[in-house]
Amino acid sequence: MFAEDASLFMTDADAFVTCGPQSTQAWFDLPGQDALGGRVLSNEYRITYPSGALTLSSGVVLTVNGLQYKVRRDAAADDGVFREALLEKVSP
């Protein structure tokens, strides 16, 4: 395994995420939206972000592009350079 600089992969990220004082860029998948370059259809709200950028756990509320979501699950993705958080929309 080798160290990767996750910021090199974030240039095309489509979301800005804040959680308390922490913030980062992320990829944001919406239900019914193509994910993984069109290879699958997402059926959940999900963010993929660099490991270490956010400290998330189940039940935490965060903001994605100005809207609030609650974390359902957060786990390392693949080799651990990135993490994926499954979200549910918080009603206004």
C-alpha positions in Angstrom: 0.0 0.0 0.0 1.2 3.5 -0.7 0.2 6.9 0.6 -2.0 8.9 -1.8 -2.8 12.6 -1.7 -6.6 12.6 -1.7 -6.7 16.3 -2.7 -5.4 15.3 -6.2 -8.7 13.5 -6.8 -11.0 16.3 -5.4 -10.8 18.7 -8.3 -14.1 17.5 -9.8 -15.9 17.1 -6.5 -19.5 18.4 -6.7 -20.3 19.2 -3.1 -19.1 21.3 -0.2 -19.7 19.6 3.2 -19.6 21.2 6.7 -19.9 19.5 10.0 -19.4 21.8 12.9 -16.0 23.5 12.4 -14.9 20.9 9.8 -15.4 21.3 6.1 -14.3 19.5 2.9 -15.1 18.9 -0.7 -16.9 15.7 -1.5 -18.7 13.7 -4.2 -22.4 13.7 -3.6 -24.7 10.9 -4.9 -28.5 11.4 -5.0 -31.2 8.8 -5.3 -31.9 8.1 -8.9 -28.5 9.6 -10.0 -25.8 7.8 -11.9 -22.9 6.9 -9.7 -19.4 5.5 -10.3 -19.2 7.0 -13.8 -22.6 5.8 -14.8 -21.9 2.1 -14.0 -24.6 2.0 -11.2 -27.7 3.9 -10.2 -27.5 5.4 -6.7 -30.5 4.7 -4.5 -29.3 6.6 -1.5 -27.8 10.0 -0.5 -24.1 9.4 -0.1 -20.9 11.5 0.2 -17.4 10.3 -0.6 -14.7 12.4 1.0 -11.0 12.3 2.0 -10.3 10.3 5.2 -9.4 12.6 8.0 -11.3 15.6 6.6 -14.4 15.0 8.7 -15.1 13.2 11.9 -18.5 11.5 11.4 -20.6 9.0 13.2 -24.2 7.7 13.0 -26.8 10.4 13.9 -24.5 13.4 13.3 -26.1 16.2 11.2 -24.1 17.8 8.5 -24.6 20.2 5.7 -24.1 19.3 2.0 -24.4 22.2 -0.5 -26.5 24.1 2.0 -29.0 21.4 2.9 -29.0 19.3 6.1 -28.5 15.5 6.2 -28.1 13.0 9.0 -25.4 10.4 8.9 -26.7 6.8 8.8 -23.4 5.1 8.4 -19.8 6.1 7.8 -17.0 3.7 6.7 -13.7 3.5 4.9 -13.9 3.0 1.2 -11.6 0.6 -0.6 -8.0 1.3 0.5 -9.0 3.9 3.2 -7.9 7.0 1.3 -11.6 8.0 1.2 -14.6 7.4 3.4 -18.3 7.1 2.4 -21.1 8.3 4.5 -24.7 7.2 3.8 -27.1 10.0 4.6 -30.8 10.7 5.1 -32.3 14.1 4.4 -33.4 16.2 7.4 -36.8 17.8 6.9 -36.8 21.6 7.3 
